[in-house]
Amino acid sequence: MATKKASARASATGPAIRIRQVYDAPDPDDGTRVLVDRIWPRGLAKADAQLDAWVKDAAPSTELRRWYGHDPDLFPEFSRRYRAELTDPERREAVAHLRELAASGPLTLLTAVKDLDYGHVQVLAEAIRGRE
């Protein structure tokens, strides 16, 4: 079953980061809207996306994404492997860029993943907050 909720968390230790599906209409509280998937979402015209950036280097590798298959039982191992991937120079640079965006105001991470609770964006948001 797909989860259609948006989550936003801010604390004294980190910026406000929202997680939403890219297909959802923009919200005035979104701030900077960034697509963080490696591939462009199906059925969405680029002109209709209403996003500020596409940071595909922050997404998991194709191999890891295929292995995971969005199986909730594999999420703990997927999270471990994805955190390891985020230490690669290219991905580390992408996370640093997202941190800069989050430091300047609200940041909304956009994804086409249906179940936001078990998507890579949860792990990525923690990495942006510095809680890898």
N, C-alpha and C positions, 0 to 999 in steps of 0.2 A: 504494500500500500504506500502510496506517495505521501510525503509530508509536505504541505504547502505553507508552512509557517516561516516567517522571517524571524531571525534572531538578531538581537543587538545586545552587546554587553560592553559596558564601560566600567572601569574601576580606577582607583587611585594608582594602580600599577600598569594601566594600559589604556590605549585609545578606544573610542567607540567604533566597533567593527560590526557591520550588519552582514548577514548572509541571506541572499535571496535568489530565487530562480530568475534567470535572464528573461523569461517569458512574462514575468509579472510587470504590471505597469509601474513606472517610476513613482517614487514617493517623495514628497518634499524634504523628508528627513534623511534621504539617502546620502547626501553629500556627494563625494566622488564615487562614480559607478565604474567598477572595473571587472571585466570578464576575465576569469582565471581558469578557463578550460583550454586544453591544447587544441581542440578542434572546434570549428565554428558550429554553433547550435543548429540542428536541423530545423528547417521551416521558418527560420528567422532571417528576414532581409537585413543586411547591414544598415540600411537607411532607417530601419524601424527599431534598431537595438537601443538607441538612446544611452550610450555608454561613453565614458570619458577616455577609457583606455582598454586595451586587450593585452594582458600580460601572460601570454601562453607559456613562457619559460617557468612560471611558478607552478604549473600543473604537473601531475605525476607523469612519468614516462609512459609511452604507449604500452610497453611490456608489462609494467606494473598495473596499469589500468585494466588491461586484458586479463591478467592473472586474477585480480580482485573480483571483477565481474559484479561489483556492488552487492556481494554476499555479506550480510551483517555479521555472520559468524567469523568471517575473515577480517573484519575491521581492525581488531587489535594488531594483527600481524601486518596488515596493509599500512596502518598508522606508523608502525615501527619502520617499515621499509621506506615509506614516503618521507619520514623525518630524516632518514639516512640520505635519500636523494636530495633533500633540501640543503645538504652540506656541499653539494657540487657547486663549483664556482658560478656557473650560469644561473642556477636556481637561487643561490645565495644572493647574487646581485639583484634578481627579481624580487626577492623578499625584502631586501634593503630598500628598493624603490617603493614597494608597497608600504613599508614603515614610514618613509618620508611622506607619502600621501596621507597616511593615517595621522601623522603628527600635525598636519595642517588643517584637520577637521574630520568630520565623519567620513568613514570609508565603507562602501558597500561592495562586498565580493559577490559577483554574479556567476552562476553556473547553470548548466542545463540538467544537472543531476536531479533526479526526481525526489529522492529521499535525502533531504539536507542533513539529517542526523548522522548518516553514514557516508557522507561524501568527503572528498579530499579537502573541501573548504573549511571544515571543522579543524583539521590538523593545520592547515595553512593559517587560519586566523590565530591559532595559538602560537605559531612560529612568528607571525608578525608582532604579536604582543611580547615576544621574547621568552615564551614558555615552551620551547621545544623540548 
